[in-house]
Amino acid sequence: MPLKEKVDYLLKAGYLLTLESDEPERGWAVAVKGALIHDLGPYPEMALKYDPAMETGGEHKLLMPGFVNTHTHAPMVYLRGIADDLPLKDWLEKHIWPLEAKWLGPEFVEDATRLACLEMMRAGITTFCDMYFYGESAARSVKELGMRAVIAAGIVDFPTRVARTCEEYLARAEDFIRNFLKDELTRPAIAPHSVYTCGPESLKKAVGLAEKYNIIIPIHVSETRWELEESNRLYGQTTIKFLEKLGVLSKRIVAAHCVWVDDDEIDILARREVGVSHCIESNLKLASGIAPVPKMLARGVKVTFGTDGAASNNDLNIMGEIATSAKVHKALSEDPTVLPSRTAIKMATLWGAEALGLGGKTGSIKKGKAADLIMLDLDKPRLTPMYNAWSHLVYAALPSDVESVMVNGKLLMHERKVLAADEQAILARAREWAARISG
């Protein structure tokens, strides 16, 4: 009898969603070796071929790619709940920006990002795109907890604790990009905040850096009615038409929100292959409006899910975004077939990875891709019986059902126990910061 090949993990599942196929595989297993998905197939065949250092899973488990959060401001978890029930402009200008002016710094970002990673991990998010400042500090926490992230250096035209001028922001961003360009888990990006905080020259320079280093550009786009009015006042055009005229729009753009867009602008987004991050819960809470996602999808726009920051959402839970979006868009369109569950899960996994330029590495379960996987426990009253795995994920599952999380072949959480960090120490540190901020 031939010797079995040694692998690190054999993950067995009653339901395997590869996202490479439209149907779940029943009773399959995934072999993980090093950082990669080594093989997958029916469990009996895999058990005969492989000798794992660890085997886990079972009949009542669902294995799938980890969720991808395409827009957040991770360090803002330390400002969660501090200024709620306000419109975006007041929320930003009267509360968040003054607090950031007082507290923002490398220590704040590093500690807060650690808490955000812990929250996202527990919710089954394995990859996220962050848009903030002090990227080096954020990267330290991301790497410590073993998550995968695109960390975008923020650019604005006004002075903050980070920099005084646009040129200074850009210089800091370029240093950060150079330092992390070849990093395995932490990819750099550049993030001009919006058209109302970055003028045309700043936007063009940010695009120039992105093209120079072949990185993506997260940016807030058409989030509120006020933003549209401000863009018209400043440039005589709506946000998207201004960005199109400026030559900014391309496949490397990840446009957060896109609430206030018309049919012509949707066509521009589709033609330029712009990725859109749909942040419905933040948009609902701030009363910003609801993005016309069904229209975008119908025209071929790659729409994904973002949580936005925890100061405006107020959680980092993609499963909540999926469930809310699938139901709200049905109600708005008076069409229950809009945004079906299978499409919603693709938006939250493979399409999210592709929008971030990581589609070749993560977002689906395929030989040779990174082992970025989550396992859900289906042995729950809420999830029994199981007729349709896609439906249960969208309409019934909760973050608490995520039992195990793996990123790049490393088990970060198993049976709801976080292995990658001292959870209680992270929570204690967050309470210390809260006492400083509120005191």
C-alpha positions as a Markdown table, in Angstrom:
| # | Residue | x | y | z |
|---|---|---|---|---|
| 1 | Met | 0.0 | 0.0 | 0.0 |
| 2 | Pro | 1.5 | 3.4 | -1.0 |
| 3 | Leu | 2.4 | 5.8 | 1.7 |
| 4 | Lys | 0.1 | 8.6 | 2.3 |
| 5 | Glu | 1.3 | 12.1 | 1.5 |
| 6 | Lys | 1.8 | 14.3 | 4.6 |
| 7 | Val | -0.2 | 17.5 | 4.8 |
| 8 | Asp | -0.8 | 20.0 | 7.6 |
| 9 | Tyr | -4.6 | 19.9 | 7.7 |
| 10 | Leu | -7.5 | 17.8 | 6.3 |
| 11 | Leu | -10.7 | 19.8 | 6.7 |
| 12 | Lys | -13.8 | 17.7 | 6.3 |
| 13 | Ala | -17.2 | 19.3 | 5.6 |
| 14 | Gly | -20.7 | 18.1 | 5.0 |
| 15 | Tyr | -21.1 | 21.1 | 2.7 |
| 16 | Leu | -18.1 | 22.6 | 0.8 |
| 17 | Leu | -18.7 | 25.9 | -1.1 |
| 18 | Thr | -15.8 | 26.4 | -3.4 |
| 19 | Leu | -17.2 | 29.5 | -5.2 |
| 20 | Glu | -15.7 | 28.0 | -8.3 |
| 21 | Ser | -18.9 | 26.0 | -8.7 |
| 22 | Asp | -22.6 | 27.0 | -8.3 |
| 23 | Glu | -23.5 | 24.0 | -6.2 |
| 24 | Pro | -22.1 | 22.8 | -2.9 |
| 25 | Glu | -20.0 | 19.7 | -2.8 |
| 26 | Arg | -21.4 | 17.2 | -0.3 |
| 27 | Gly | -19.0 | 15.2 | 2.0 |
| 28 | Trp | -15.8 | 16.7 | 0.6 |
| 29 | Ala | -12.5 | 17.6 | 2.3 |
| 30 | Val | -9.8 | 20.1 | 1.6 |
| 31 | Ala | -6.1 | 19.3 | 2.2 |
| 32 | Val | -3.9 | 22.2 | 3.3 |
| 33 | Lys | -0.1 | 22.1 | 3.0 |
| 34 | Gly | 1.9 | 25.1 | 4.0 |
| 35 | Ala | 0.1 | 28.3 | 3.0 |
| 36 | Leu | -1.9 | 26.7 | 0.2 |
| 37 | Ile | -4.9 | 24.6 | -0.7 |
| 38 | His | -3.1 | 21.5 | -1.8 |
| 39 | Asp | -6.1 | 19.4 | -2.9 |
| 40 | Leu | -9.8 | 18.9 | -2.5 |
| 41 | Gly | -12.3 | 16.1 | -3.2 |
| 42 | Pro | -14.6 | 13.5 | -1.7 |
| 43 | Tyr | -13.6 | 12.8 | 1.9 |
| 44 | Pro | -13.1 | 9.0 | 1.5 |
| 45 | Glu | -10.6 | 9.6 | -1.4 |
| 46 | Met | -8.8 | 12.4 | 0.5 |
| 47 | Ala | -8.5 | 10.3 | 3.6 |
| 48 | Leu | -6.8 | 7.5 | 1.6 |
| 49 | Lys | -4.4 | 9.9 | -0.1 |
| 50 | Tyr | -3.3 | 12.2 | 2.8 |
| 51 | Asp | -1.8 | 11.9 | 6.3 |
| 52 | Pro | -2.7 | 15.2 | 8.0 |
| 53 | Ala | -1.0 | 16.6 | 11.1 |
| 54 | Met | -4.5 | 17.7 | 12.1 |
| 55 | Glu | -7.9 | 16.6 | 10.8 |
| 56 | Thr | -11.0 | 18.5 | 11.8 |
| 57 | Gly | -14.6 | 19.1 | 10.6 |
| 58 | Gly | -17.4 | 16.7 | 10.1 |
| 59 | Glu | -20.8 | 16.1 | 8.6 |
| 60 | His | -22.5 | 19.1 | 10.2 |
| 61 | Lys | -19.9 | 21.6 | 9.0 |
| 62 | Leu | -19.9 | 24.1 | 6.1 |
| 63 | Leu | -16.5 | 25.0 | 4.7 |
| 64 | Met | -16.1 | 28.0 | 2.4 |
| 65 | Pro | -13.7 | 30.9 | 1.6 |
| 66 | Gly | -13.4 | 33.6 | 4.2 |
| 67 | Phe | -15.4 | 36.7 | 3.8 |
| 68 | Val | -13.7 | 39.8 | 2.2 |
| 69 | Asn | -14.5 | 43.2 | 3.6 |
| 70 | Thr | -13.7 | 45.7 | 0.8 |
| 71 | His | -14.2 | 48.9 | 2.8 |
| 72 | Thr | -13.5 | 49.7 | 6.4 |
| 73 | His | -11.6 | 52.1 | 8.7 |
| 74 | Ala | -10.4 | 49.5 | 11.2 |
| 75 | Pro | -9.0 | 51.8 | 13.9 |
| 76 | Met | -12.3 | 53.5 | 14.3 |
| 77 | Val | -13.5 | 50.6 | 16.5 |
| 78 | Tyr | -12.2 | 52.8 | 19.4 |
| 79 | Leu | -14.8 | 55.4 | 18.5 |
| 80 | Arg | -17.7 | 53.0 | 18.2 |
| 81 | Gly | -20.9 | 54.5 | 19.7 |
| 82 | Ile | -19.3 | 57.8 | 20.6 |
| 83 | Ala | -21.3 | 59.9 | 18.1 |
| 84 | Asp | -24.5 | 58.3 | 16.7 |
| 85 | Asp | -27.8 | 59.3 | 15.2 |
| 86 | Leu | -26.2 | 62.1 | 13.1 |
| 87 | Pro | -25.9 | 62.9 | 9.4 |
| 88 | Leu | -22.5 | 62.2 | 7.9 |
| 89 | Lys | -21.4 | 65.8 | 7.6 |
| 90 | Asp | -22.1 | 66.6 | 11.2 |
| 91 | Trp | -20.8 | 63.2 | 12.4 |
| 92 | Leu | -17.5 | 63.8 | 10.6 |
| 93 | Glu | -16.9 | 67.5 | 11.1 |
| 94 | Lys | -18.3 | 68.0 | 14.6 |
| 95 | His | -17.3 | 64.7 | 16.3 |
| 96 | Ile | -15.0 | 62.3 | 14.5 |
| 97 | Trp | -12.5 | 64.7 | 13.0 |
| 98 | Pro | -12.1 | 66.6 | 16.4 |
| 99 | Leu | -11.6 | 63.3 | 18.2 |
| 100 | Glu | -9.0 | 62.1 | 15.7 |
| 101 | Ala | -7.2 | 65.4 | 16.0 |
| 102 | Lys | -6.8 | 64.7 | 19.7 |
| 103 | Trp | -6.1 | 61.0 | 19.8 |
| 104 | Leu | -4.9 | 59.8 | 16.4 |
| 105 | Gly | -1.4 | 58.4 | 16.4 |
| 106 | Pro | 0.6 | 55.2 | 15.8 |
| 107 | Glu | -0.2 | 53.7 | 19.2 |
| 108 | Phe | -4.0 | 54.4 | 18.8 |
| 109 | Val | -4.0 | 52.8 | 15.3 |
| 110 | Glu | -2.0 | 49.7 | 16.3 |
| 111 | Asp | -4.1 | 49.0 | 19.4 |
| 112 | Ala | -7.4 | 49.7 | 17.7 |
| 113 | Thr | -6.5 | 47.6 | 14.6 |
| 114 | Arg | -5.8 | 44.7 | 16.8 |
| 115 | Leu | -9.3 | 44.9 | 18.2 |
| 116 | Ala | -10.8 | 45.3 | 14.7 |
| 117 | Cys | -8.9 | 42.2 | 13.5 |
| 118 | Leu | -10.2 | 40.2 | 16.4 |
| 119 | Glu | -13.8 | 41.3 | 15.7 |
| 120 | Met | -13.5 | 40.5 | 12.0 |
| 121 | Met | -11.9 | 37.2 | 12.6 |
| 122 | Arg | -14.7 | 36.1 | 14.9 |
| 123 | Ala | -17.2 | 37.1 | 12.1 |
| 124 | Gly | -15.4 | 35.0 | 9.4 |
| 125 | Ile | -13.6 | 37.8 | 7.6 |
| 126 | Thr | -10.2 | 36.7 | 6.5 |
| 127 | Thr | -9.3 | 39.7 | 4.2 |
| 128 | Phe | -10.1 | 43.4 | 4.6 |
| 129 | Cys | -9.3 | 46.7 | 2.8 |
| 130 | Asp | -8.5 | 49.4 | 5.3 |
| 131 | Met | -8.5 | 53.1 | 4.6 |
| 132 | Tyr | -6.9 | 55.2 | 7.3 |
| 133 | Phe | -3.6 | 56.6 | 8.5 |
| 134 | Tyr | -0.4 | 55.2 | 10.1 |
| 135 | Gly | -0.4 | 52.2 | 7.9 |
| 136 | Glu | 2.8 | 50.8 | 9.4 |
| 137 | Ser | 1.1 | 50.6 | 12.8 |
| 138 | Ala | -2.0 | 48.9 | 11.3 |
| 139 | Ala | 0.2 | 46.4 | 9.5 |
| 140 | Arg | 1.9 | 45.3 | 12.7 |
| 141 | Ser | -1.4 | 44.3 | 14.2 |
| 142 | Val | -2.6 | 42.7 | 11.0 |
| 143 | Lys | 0.5 | 40.6 | 10.8 |
| 144 | Glu | 0.4 | 39.8 | 14.6 |
| 145 | Leu | -3.1 | 38.3 | 14.2 |
| 146 | Gly | -2.3 | 36.6 | 10.9 |
| 147 | Met | -5.1 | 38.3 | 8.8 |
| 148 | Arg | -4.8 | 39.3 | 5.2 |
| 149 | Ala | -5.3 | 43.0 | 4.4 |
| 150 | Val | -5.0 | 45.8 | 1.9 |
| 151 | Ile | -3.9 | 48.8 | 3.9 |
| 152 | Ala | -4.4 | 52.1 | 2.1 |
| 153 | Ala | -2.6 | 55.2 | 3.1 |
| 154 | Gly | -5.1 | 58.0 | 3.5 |
| 155 | Ile | -4.7 | 61.3 | 1.6 |
| 156 | Val | -6.5 | 64.6 | 2.4 |
| 157 | Asp | -5.8 | 68.2 | 1.5 |
| 158 | Phe | -6.0 | 69.6 | 5.0 |
| 159 | Pro | -3.5 | 69.2 | 8.0 |
| 160 | Thr | -4.0 | 66.5 | 10.6 |
| 161 | Arg | -1.7 | 64.9 | 13.1 |
| 162 | Val | -0.4 | 62.7 | 10.2 |
| 163 | Ala | 0.8 | 65.5 | 7.9 |
| 164 | Arg | 0.4 | 69.1 | 7.1 |
| 165 | Thr | 0.3 | 69.2 | 3.3 |
| 166 | Cys | -0.8 | 66.9 | 0.5 |
| 167 | Glu | 2.9 | 66.5 | -0.6 |
| 168 | Glu | 3.7 | 65.3 | 2.9 |
| 169 | Tyr | 0.8 | 62.8 | 2.9 |
| 170 | Leu | 2.0 | 61.5 | -0.5 |
| 171 | Ala | 5.6 | 61.2 | 0.6 |
| 172 | Arg | 4.5 | 59.2 | 3.7 |
| 173 | Ala | 2.3 | 57.1 | 1.5 |
| 174 | Glu | 5.1 | 56.3 | -0.9 |
| 175 | Asp | 7.4 | 55.2 | 1.9 |
| 176 | Phe | 4.7 | 52.9 | 3.2 |
| 177 | Ile | 4.0 | 51.5 | -0.2 |
| 178 | Arg | 7.7 | 50.7 | -0.8 |
| 179 | Asn | 8.1 | 49.0 | 2.6 |
| 180 | Phe | 5.1 | 46.7 | 2.1 |
| 181 | Leu | 5.0 | 46.1 | -1.7 |
| 182 | Lys | 6.3 | 42.6 | -1.5 |
| 183 | Asp | 4.6 | 41.6 | 1.8 |
| 184 | Glu | 2.7 | 38.3 | 1.7 |
| 185 | Leu | -0.3 | 39.3 | 3.9 |
| 186 | Thr | -0.3 | 43.1 | 3.9 |
| 187 | Arg | -0.7 | 44.8 | 0.6 |
| 188 | Pro | -0.3 | 48.6 | 0.4 |
| 189 | Ala | -2.7 | 50.9 | -1.4 |
| 190 | Ile | -3.3 | 54.6 | -1.6 |
| 191 | Ala | -6.6 | 56.2 | -0.6 |
| 192 | Pro | -7.5 | 59.8 | -1.5 |
| 193 | His | -10.5 | 60.3 | 0.9 |
| 194 | Ser | -13.0 | 61.8 | -1.5 |
| 195 | Val | -13.5 | 64.6 | -4.1 |
| 196 | Tyr | -14.6 | 67.0 | -1.3 |
| 197 | Thr | -11.4 | 66.5 | 0.7 |
| 198 | Cys | -8.9 | 66.1 | -2.2 |
| 199 | Gly | -8.6 | 68.5 | -5.0 |
| 200 | Pro | -7.9 | 67.5 | -8.7 |
| 201 | Glu | -4.1 | 67.7 | -8.3 |
| 202 | Ser | -4.1 | 65.5 | -5.2 |
| 203 | Leu | -6.3 | 63.0 | -6.9 |
| 204 | Lys | -4.1 | 62.9 | -10.0 |
| 205 | Lys | -0.9 | 62.5 | -7.9 |
| 206 | Ala | -2.5 | 59.6 | -5.9 |
| 207 | Val | -3.4 | 57.9 | -9.2 |
| 208 | Gly | 0.2 | 58.4 | -10.4 |
| 209 | Leu | 1.5 | 56.6 | -7.4 |
| 210 | Ala | -1.0 | 53.8 | -7.8 |
| 211 | Glu | 0.1 | 53.4 | -11.4 |
| 212 | Lys | 3.8 | 53.5 | -10.5 |
| 213 | Tyr | 3.5 | 50.7 | -8.0 |
| 214 | Asn | 0.5 | 48.8 | -9.5 |
| 215 | Ile | -1.7 | 49.1 | -6.4 |
| 216 | Ile | -5.4 | 49.8 | -5.9 |
| 217 | Ile | -7.1 | 53.1 | -5.0 |
| 218 | Pro | -9.9 | 52.9 | -2.4 |
| 219 | Ile | -12.0 | 56.2 | -2.3 |
| 220 | His | -15.4 | 57.4 | -1.1 |
| 221 | Val | -17.6 | 58.1 | -4.0 |
| 222 | Ser | -21.1 | 59.6 | -4.2 |
| 223 | Glu | -22.0 | 58.7 | -0.6 |
| 224 | Thr | -24.4 | 61.5 | 0.2 |
| 225 | Arg | -26.7 | 64.0 | -1.5 |
| 226 | Trp | -24.5 | 66.7 | 0.1 |
| 227 | Glu | -21.4 | 65.3 | -1.6 |
| 228 | Leu | -23.2 | 65.4 | -5.0 |
| 229 | Glu | -24.1 | 69.0 | -4.4 |
| 230 | Glu | -20.6 | 69.9 | -3.3 |
| 231 | Ser | -19.1 | 68.2 | -6.3 |
| 232 | Asn | -21.5 | 70.2 | -8.5 |
| 233 | Arg | -20.6 | 73.4 | -6.7 |
| 234 | Leu | -16.8 | 72.8 | -6.9 |
| 235 | Tyr | -16.5 | 71.3 | -10.4 |
| 236 | Gly | -19.9 | 71.7 | -12.1 |
| 237 | Gln | -20.3 | 67.9 | -12.3 |
| 238 | Thr | -21.4 | 65.0 | -10.1 |
| 239 | Thr | -18.6 | 63.0 | -8.4 |
| 240 | Ile | -18.4 | 60.2 | -10.9 |
| 241 | Lys | -18.5 | 62.4 | -14.0 |
| 242 | Phe | -15.8 | 64.6 | -12.4 |
| 243 | Leu | -13.6 | 61.6 | -11.7 |
| 244 | Glu | -14.2 | 60.3 | -15.2 |
| 245 | Lys | -13.2 | 63.6 | -16.8 |
| 246 | Leu | -10.1 | 63.7 | -14.6 |
| 247 | Gly | -9.1 | 60.3 | -15.8 |
| 248 | Val | -9.2 | 58.7 | -12.3 |
| 249 | Leu | -11.6 | 55.9 | -12.9 |
| 250 | Ser | -10.2 | 52.5 | -13.8 |
| 251 | Lys | -10.1 | 48.9 | -12.6 |
| 252 | Arg | -7.8 | 49.8 | -9.8 |
| 253 | Ile | -10.5 | 52.0 | -8.1 |
| 254 | Val | -12.5 | 50.5 | -5.2 |
| 255 | Ala | -15.4 | 53.0 | -4.9 |
| 256 | Ala | -17.0 | 52.9 | -1.5 |
| 257 | His | -20.8 | 53.6 | -1.3 |
| 258 | Cys | -21.9 | 54.9 | -4.7 |
| 259 | Val | -25.3 | 55.7 | -3.3 |
| 260 | Trp | -26.2 | 58.7 | -5.4 |
| 261 | Val | -25.5 | 57.5 | -9.0 |
| 262 | Asp | -27.7 | 57.6 | -12.1 |
| 263 | Asp | -27.9 | 55.3 | -15.0 |
| 264 | Asp | -25.3 | 57.2 | -17.0 |
| 265 | Glu | -22.9 | 57.0 | -14.1 |
| 266 | Ile | -23.5 | 53.3 | -13.6 |
| 267 | Asp | -22.6 | 52.8 | -17.2 |
| 268 | Ile | -19.3 | 54.7 | -16.6 |
| 269 | Leu | -18.5 | 52.5 | -13.6 |
| 270 | Ala | -19.2 | 49.4 | -15.7 |
| 271 | Arg | -17.1 | 50.6 | -18.7 |
| 272 | Arg | -14.2 | 51.6 | -16.5 |
| 273 | Glu | -14.4 | 48.3 | -14.5 |
| 274 | Val | -14.6 | 50.1 | -11.2 |
| 275 | Gly | -15.2 | 47.9 | -8.2 |
| 276 | Val | -18.0 | 49.2 | -5.9 |
| 277 | Ser | -18.0 | 48.5 | -2.1 |
| 278 | His | -21.6 | 48.4 | -0.9 |
| 279 | Cys | -21.9 | 49.5 | 2.7 |
| 280 | Ile | -25.6 | 49.3 | 3.3 |
| 281 | Glu | -25.8 | 49.3 | 7.1 |
| 282 | Ser | -23.6 | 52.4 | 7.4 |
| 283 | Asn | -25.6 | 54.1 | 4.7 |
| 284 | Leu | -28.9 | 53.2 | 6.4 |
| 285 | Lys | -27.7 | 54.4 | 9.8 |
| 286 | Leu | -26.4 | 57.7 | 8.5 |
| 287 | Ala | -29.5 | 58.1 | 6.3 |
| 288 | Ser | -27.2 | 58.6 | 3.3 |
| 289 | Gly | -29.5 | 56.5 | 1.1 |
| 290 | Ile | -29.3 | 53.1 | -0.6 |
| 291 | Ala | -27.1 | 52.3 | -3.5 |
| 292 | Pro | -28.9 | 51.0 | -6.7 |
| 293 | Val | -27.1 | 47.7 | -6.5 |
| 294 | Pro | -29.5 | 45.6 | -8.7 |
| 295 | Lys | -29.0 | 48.1 | -11.5 |
| 296 | Met | -25.2 | 48.0 | -11.0 |
| 297 | Leu | -25.2 | 44.2 | -11.1 |
| 298 | Ala | -27.4 | 44.1 | -14.2 |
| 299 | Arg | -24.9 | 46.4 | -16.0 |
| 300 | Gly | -21.9 | 44.3 | -15.0 |
| 301 | Val | -20.5 | 46.4 | -12.2 |
| 302 | Lys | -18.5 | 44.3 | -9.8 |
| 303 | Val | -20.3 | 45.1 | -6.5 |
| 304 | Thr | -18.8 | 43.8 | -3.2 |
| 305 | Phe | -19.5 | 44.3 | 0.5 |
| 306 | Gly | -17.9 | 46.6 | 3.0 |
| 307 | Thr | -18.7 | 47.3 | 6.6 |
| 308 | Asp | -17.4 | 50.8 | 6.7 |
| 309 | Gly | -15.9 | 51.8 | 10.1 |
| 310 | Ala | -17.4 | 50.7 | 13.4 |
| 311 | Ala | -18.0 | 54.3 | 14.3 |
| 312 | Ser | -20.7 | 54.5 | 11.7 |
| 313 | Asn | -22.0 | 50.9 | 11.3 |
| 314 | Asn | -21.5 | 50.0 | 14.2 |
| 315 | Asp | -20.0 | 46.5 | 13.7 |
| 316 | Leu | -17.5 | 44.8 | 11.4 |
| 317 | Asn | -19.8 | 42.0 | 10.3 |
| 318 | Ile | -20.1 | 41.1 | 6.6 |
| 319 | Met | -22.8 | 38.6 | 7.3 |
| 320 | Gly | -25.0 | 41.4 | 8.5 |
| 321 | Glu | -24.3 | 43.4 | 5.3 |
| 322 | Ile | -25.2 | 40.4 | 3.2 |
| 323 | Ala | -28.5 | 39.7 | 5.0 |
| 324 | Thr | -29.6 | 43.4 | 5.1 |
| 325 | Ser | -28.7 | 44.0 | 1.5 |
| 326 | Ala | -30.4 | 40.9 | 0.2 |
| 327 | Lys | -33.7 | 41.8 | 1.9 |
| 328 | Val | -33.7 | 45.6 | 1.5 |
| 329 | His | -33.1 | 45.5 | -2.2 |
| 330 | Lys | -35.9 | 43.0 | -2.6 |
| 331 | Ala | -38.3 | 45.3 | -0.8 |
| 332 | Leu | -37.2 | 48.4 | -2.7 |
| 333 | Ser | -37.6 | 46.8 | -6.1 |
| 334 | Glu | -40.7 | 44.8 | -5.0 |
| 335 | Asp | -39.0 | 41.8 | -6.6 |
| 336 | Pro | -38.0 | 38.8 | -4.4 |
| 337 | Thr | -35.7 | 37.5 | -7.1 |
| 338 | Val | -33.3 | 40.5 | -6.8 |
| 339 | Leu | -29.9 | 39.9 | -5.3 |
| 340 | Pro | -30.3 | 36.1 | -4.8 |
| 341 | Ser | -28.3 | 34.4 | -2.0 |
| 342 | Arg | -25.7 | 32.8 | -4.3 |
| 343 | Thr | -24.9 | 36.2 | -5.9 |
| 344 | Ala | -24.7 | 37.8 | -2.4 |
| 345 | Ile | -22.1 | 35.2 | -1.2 |
| 346 | Lys | -20.0 | 35.7 | -4.4 |
| 347 | Met | -20.0 | 39.5 | -3.7 |
| 348 | Ala | -18.8 | 38.7 | -0.2 |
| 349 | Thr | -16.0 | 36.4 | -1.2 |
| 350 | Leu | -14.6 | 35.9 | -4.7 |
| 351 | Trp | -15.8 | 39.3 | -6.2 |
| 352 | Gly | -14.4 | 41.1 | -3.1 |
| 353 | Ala | -11.1 | 39.5 | -3.6 |
| 354 | Glu | -11.1 | 40.3 | -7.3 |
| 355 | Ala | -11.9 | 44.0 | -6.6 |
| 356 | Leu | -8.9 | 44.2 | -4.3 |
| 357 | Gly | -6.6 | 42.7 | -6.9 |
| 358 | Leu | -6.4 | 39.4 | -4.9 |
| 359 | Gly | -8.6 | 37.2 | -7.0 |
| 360 | Gly | -5.7 | 35.0 | -8.0 |
| 361 | Lys | -4.8 | 34.4 | -4.4 |
| 362 | Thr | -8.0 | 34.2 | -2.3 |
| 363 | Gly | -11.7 | 34.4 | -2.5 |
| 364 | Ser | -12.4 | 30.8 | -3.6 |
| 365 | Ile | -11.3 | 27.3 | -2.8 |
| 366 | Lys | -9.1 | 26.0 | -5.6 |
| 367 | Lys | -5.8 | 24.1 | -5.7 |
| 368 | Gly | -2.9 | 26.5 | -5.4 |
| 369 | Lys | -4.8 | 29.4 | -3.9 |
| 370 | Ala | -4.1 | 30.5 | -0.4 |
| 371 | Ala | -5.8 | 28.6 | 2.4 |
| 372 | Asp | -8.0 | 31.4 | 3.5 |
| 373 | Leu | -11.0 | 29.4 | 4.8 |
| 374 | Ile | -13.8 | 29.4 | 7.4 |
| 375 | Met | -15.8 | 26.6 | 8.8 |
| 376 | Leu | -19.3 | 27.1 | 10.2 |
| 377 | Asp | -21.1 | 24.8 | 12.6 |
| 378 | Leu | -24.5 | 23.8 | 11.2 |
| 379 | Asp | -25.5 | 21.7 | 14.2 |
| 380 | Lys | -27.9 | 24.5 | 15.4 |
| 381 | Pro | -31.7 | 24.7 | 15.6 |
| 382 | Arg | -31.5 | 27.8 | 13.3 |
| 383 | Leu | -29.6 | 25.9 | 10.6 |
| 384 | Thr | -31.4 | 22.6 | 10.7 |
| 385 | Pro | -32.7 | 21.2 | 8.4 |
| 386 | Met | -30.4 | 22.2 | 5.6 |
| 387 | Tyr | -32.1 | 22.4 | 2.1 |
| 388 | Asn | -30.0 | 25.2 | 0.6 |
| 389 | Ala | -26.6 | 26.2 | 1.9 |
| 390 | Trp | -26.6 | 29.5 | 0.0 |
| 391 | Ser | -29.9 | 30.5 | 1.5 |
| 392 | His | -28.9 | 29.5 | 5.1 |
| 393 | Leu | -25.7 | 31.6 | 4.9 |
| 394 | Val | -27.6 | 34.7 | 3.8 |
| 395 | Tyr | -30.9 | 34.5 | 5.7 |
| 396 | Ala | -30.2 | 32.4 | 8.8 |
| 397 | Ala | -26.4 | 32.2 | 9.7 |
| 398 | Leu | -24.7 | 34.5 | 12.2 |
| 399 | Pro | -21.1 | 35.3 | 13.0 |
| 400 | Ser | -21.4 | 33.1 | 16.1 |
| 401 | Asp | -21.8 | 30.1 | 13.7 |
| 402 | Val | -18.2 | 30.6 | 12.5 |
| 403 | Glu | -16.3 | 28.0 | 14.3 |
| 404 | Ser | -12.8 | 28.0 | 12.7 |
| 405 | Val | -10.8 | 30.5 | 10.7 |
| 406 | Met | -7.7 | 29.9 | 8.7 |
| 407 | Val | -5.6 | 32.4 | 6.8 |
| 408 | Asn | -2.6 | 31.5 | 4.6 |
| 409 | Gly | -2.7 | 28.0 | 6.0 |
| 410 | Lys | -2.5 | 29.1 | 9.6 |
| 411 | Leu | -5.4 | 28.3 | 12.0 |
| 412 | Leu | -6.3 | 31.6 | 13.7 |
| 413 | Met | -9.4 | 30.4 | 15.5 |
| 414 | His | -10.6 | 26.9 | 16.2 |
| 415 | Glu | -13.9 | 25.8 | 17.9 |
| 416 | Arg | -14.5 | 29.5 | 18.7 |
| 417 | Lys | -11.2 | 29.8 | 20.6 |
| 418 | Val | -8.9 | 32.5 | 19.2 |
| 419 | Leu | -5.4 | 31.0 | 18.8 |
| 420 | Ala | -3.7 | 34.0 | 17.1 |
| 421 | Ala | -3.8 | 36.5 | 20.0 |
| 422 | Asp | -4.6 | 37.0 | 23.7 |
| 423 | Glu | -8.3 | 38.1 | 23.3 |
| 424 | Gln | -8.7 | 39.2 | 26.9 |
| 425 | Ala | -5.5 | 41.4 | 26.7 |
| 426 | Ile | -6.9 | 43.1 | 23.5 |
| 427 | Leu | -10.2 | 43.8 | 25.2 |
| 428 | Ala | -8.5 | 45.1 | 28.4 |
| 429 | Arg | -6.4 | 47.5 | 26.2 |
| 430 | Ala | -9.6 | 48.8 | 24.5 |
| 431 | Arg | -11.1 | 49.6 | 27.9 |
| 432 | Glu | -8.0 | 51.5 | 28.9 |
| 433 | Trp | -8.3 | 53.6 | 25.7 |
| 434 | Ala | -12.0 | 54.2 | 26.3 |
| 435 | Ala | -11.3 | 55.5 | 29.7 |
| 436 | Arg | -8.7 | 57.9 | 28.3 |
| 437 | Ile | -11.0 | 59.1 | 25.4 |
| 438 | Ser | -14.1 | 59.6 | 27.6 |
| 439 | Gly | -12.2 | 61.0 | 30.6 |
